């Protein structure tokens, strides 16, 4: 019984660590996309200024 619980705890901690890594990856992706959108907006602003 005790061995089974230890095994379960190991699985839970491993899953938590993976979740944290996934959250980190999602945060990085979100920041990256926000950065790209800002860059695109700035680039479009420059283009509009050049056109008009």
For each residue, the residues with C-beta under 8 A, 3 or more apart:
1: 4 5
2: 5 6
3: 6 7
4: 1 7 8
5: 1 2 8 9
6: 2 3 9 10
7: 3 4 10 11
8: 4 5 11 12
9: 5 6 12 13
10: 6 7 13 14
11: 7 8 14 15
12: 8 9 15 16
13: 9 10 16 17
14: 10 11 17 18
15: 11 12 18 19
16: 12 13 19 20
17: 13 14 20 21
18: 14 15 21 22
19: 15 16 22 23
20: 16 17 23 24
21: 17 18 24 25
22: 18 19 25 26
23: 19 20 26 27
24: 20 21 27 28
25: 21 22 28 29
26: 22 23 29 30
27: 23 24 30 31
28: 24 25 31 32
29: 25 26 32 33
30: 26 27 33 34
31: 27 28 34 35
32: 28 29 35 36
33: 29 30 36 37
34: 30 31 37 38
35: 31 32 38 39
36: 32 33 39 40
37: 33 34 40 41
38: 34 35 41 42
39: 35 36 42 43
40: 36 37 43 44
41: 37 38 44 45
42: 38 39 45 46
43: 39 40 46 47
44: 40 41 47 48
45: 41 42 48 49
46: 42 43 49 50
47: 43 44 50 51
48: 44 45 51 52
49: 45 46 52
50: 46 47
51: 47 48
52: 48 49
